[in-house]
Amino acid sequence: MIKTVVTILFAAPMLAHAADFPTVPSVVSCLKATATLTEPGYKIEMQTQCVGIAAKRCAAAKVQNPSACITALTDEMHRFNTDLLTRLPSSISGTGFTASGYKHVLERAKETLSEVDDCSDLTDDEYRYCAYIPLGATTIDLITLAKGADVPWP
């Protein structure tokens, strides 16, 4: 009995470490999960972690090809954002900051998506800063807009 418990206690962490996340993480899935959090400060911190940790996993070679990993993350966010933009209304009803802020964030997201297309011929590190980081922020913004506009995510 004791031998079994000791084996489980010591073997489980080693098995988890051995897998070491061999696949590309999903930033979008993580951001969707954190979108349901209600405390704003915690929510923002967790969303930032979704974007940051996925990039760190790629850079730390926790996957077989770090360069392909960051490209896959970027492509995932770009596809998601492009799809979500087609679902979002151009404005929401209401007055004040919420309605005007919605329009502003929506326009900024469209600009970011068009600017990211200009990053494709850059080197890996340049591409990461040109495309990955802005797309991470845009994905957070668009998920928030969709939730506020009652639009389902793709």
C-alpha positions as CSV (number, residue, x, y, z in Angstrom):
1,M,0.0,0.0,0.0
2,I,2.7,2.5,1.0
3,K,4.7,1.5,-2.0
4,T,1.8,2.2,-4.3
5,V,1.1,5.7,-2.8
6,V,4.8,6.6,-3.0
7,T,4.9,5.4,-6.7
8,I,1.9,7.5,-7.5
9,L,3.2,10.6,-5.7
10,F,6.5,10.5,-7.4
11,A,5.6,9.1,-10.8
12,A,2.7,11.4,-11.6
13,P,4.8,14.6,-11.7
14,M,7.4,12.9,-13.8
15,L,4.8,11.7,-16.3
16,A,3.3,15.1,-16.6
17,H,6.8,16.6,-17.1
18,A,7.6,14.1,-19.8
19,A,4.7,15.2,-22.0
20,D,5.9,18.8,-21.6
21,F,3.1,20.1,-23.8
22,P,4.3,18.7,-27.2
23,T,1.6,20.5,-29.1
24,V,0.9,24.2,-29.8
25,P,-1.2,25.8,-27.1
26,S,-4.4,27.5,-28.0
27,V,-4.5,31.2,-27.1
28,V,-8.1,31.6,-28.3
29,S,-9.3,28.7,-26.1
30,C,-7.6,30.2,-23.1
31,L,-9.0,33.7,-23.8
32,K,-12.5,32.3,-24.2
33,A,-12.2,30.5,-20.9
34,T,-11.1,33.7,-19.1
35,A,-13.8,35.8,-20.7
36,T,-16.3,34.4,-18.2
37,L,-14.4,35.8,-15.2
38,T,-16.3,38.6,-13.5
39,E,-13.7,40.4,-11.5
40,P,-12.1,42.9,-14.0
41,G,-8.5,43.0,-12.5
42,Y,-8.2,39.3,-12.3
43,K,-9.8,38.8,-15.7
44,I,-7.3,41.2,-17.4
45,E,-4.4,39.5,-15.6
46,M,-5.5,36.1,-16.7
47,Q,-6.1,37.2,-20.3
48,T,-2.6,38.6,-20.4
49,Q,-1.2,35.3,-19.1
50,C,-3.0,33.4,-21.8
51,V,-1.2,35.4,-24.5
52,G,2.2,35.5,-22.6
53,I,2.4,31.9,-21.5
54,A,1.6,30.5,-24.9
55,A,4.4,32.6,-26.5
56,K,6.8,31.5,-23.7
57,R,6.0,27.9,-24.3
58,C,6.9,28.3,-28.0
59,A,10.1,30.3,-27.2
60,A,11.2,27.8,-24.5
61,A,11.1,25.0,-27.1
62,K,8.4,23.2,-25.2
63,V,7.2,22.3,-28.7
64,Q,9.2,20.7,-31.5
65,N,9.5,23.8,-33.7
66,P,9.3,27.1,-31.8
67,S,9.2,29.3,-34.9
68,A,6.3,27.3,-36.4
69,C,4.6,27.4,-33.0
70,I,4.5,31.2,-32.8
71,T,3.3,31.3,-36.4
72,A,0.5,28.8,-35.5
73,L,-0.5,30.9,-32.5
74,T,-0.6,34.0,-34.7
75,D,-2.5,32.3,-37.4
76,E,-5.1,30.9,-34.9
77,M,-5.7,34.4,-33.5
78,H,-5.9,36.0,-37.0
79,R,-8.5,33.4,-38.2
80,F,-10.5,33.8,-35.1
81,N,-10.5,37.6,-35.2
82,T,-11.3,37.7,-38.9
83,D,-14.3,35.3,-38.4
84,L,-15.5,37.2,-35.3
85,L,-15.3,40.6,-37.1
86,T,-17.8,39.3,-39.7
87,R,-20.3,38.5,-36.9
88,L,-20.0,41.7,-34.9
89,P,-22.4,44.6,-35.6
90,S,-20.9,47.9,-36.6
91,S,-22.4,49.6,-33.6
92,I,-24.4,48.8,-30.5
93,S,-27.4,50.6,-29.1
94,G,-26.9,52.9,-26.2
95,T,-25.3,56.2,-25.4
96,G,-22.1,57.3,-23.7
97,F,-18.9,55.5,-23.4
98,T,-20.1,51.9,-24.0
99,A,-21.5,52.6,-27.5
100,S,-18.8,55.0,-28.6
101,G,-16.1,52.8,-27.1
102,Y,-17.4,49.8,-28.9
103,K,-17.1,51.6,-32.3
104,H,-13.6,52.8,-31.4
105,V,-12.4,49.3,-30.4
106,L,-14.0,47.7,-33.4
107,E,-12.2,50.1,-35.8
108,R,-8.9,49.6,-34.0
109,A,-9.3,45.8,-34.4
110,K,-9.9,46.2,-38.1
111,E,-6.8,48.4,-38.4
112,T,-4.7,45.9,-36.5
113,L,-5.8,43.0,-38.7
114,S,-4.9,44.9,-41.9
115,E,-1.5,46.0,-40.4
116,V,-0.6,42.5,-39.3
117,D,-0.8,41.3,-43.0
118,D,2.3,43.6,-43.6
119,C,4.3,41.6,-41.1
120,S,4.6,38.3,-43.1
121,D,8.0,38.9,-44.6
122,L,9.8,39.7,-41.3
123,T,12.1,37.4,-39.3
124,D,10.7,35.3,-36.4
125,D,11.4,37.8,-33.6
126,E,10.3,40.7,-35.7
127,Y,7.2,38.8,-36.7
128,R,6.4,38.0,-33.1
129,Y,6.5,41.7,-32.1
130,C,4.8,42.9,-35.3
131,A,2.0,40.4,-35.4
132,Y,1.6,38.2,-32.3
133,I,1.4,40.9,-29.6
134,P,-1.0,43.2,-31.4
135,L,-3.2,40.1,-32.3
136,G,-3.2,39.0,-28.7
137,A,-4.5,42.4,-27.6
138,T,-7.0,42.5,-30.5
139,T,-8.3,39.0,-29.6
140,I,-9.0,40.1,-26.0
141,D,-10.8,43.2,-27.3
142,L,-12.9,41.4,-29.8
143,I,-13.9,38.6,-27.3
144,T,-15.0,41.4,-24.9
145,L,-17.0,43.2,-27.7
146,A,-18.7,40.0,-28.7
147,K,-19.7,39.3,-25.1
148,G,-21.1,42.8,-24.7
149,A,-23.0,42.6,-28.0
150,D,-24.3,39.2,-27.3
151,V,-22.6,37.7,-30.3
152,P,-21.5,34.1,-30.1
153,W,-17.8,33.3,-30.6
154,P,-16.7,31.2,-33.6
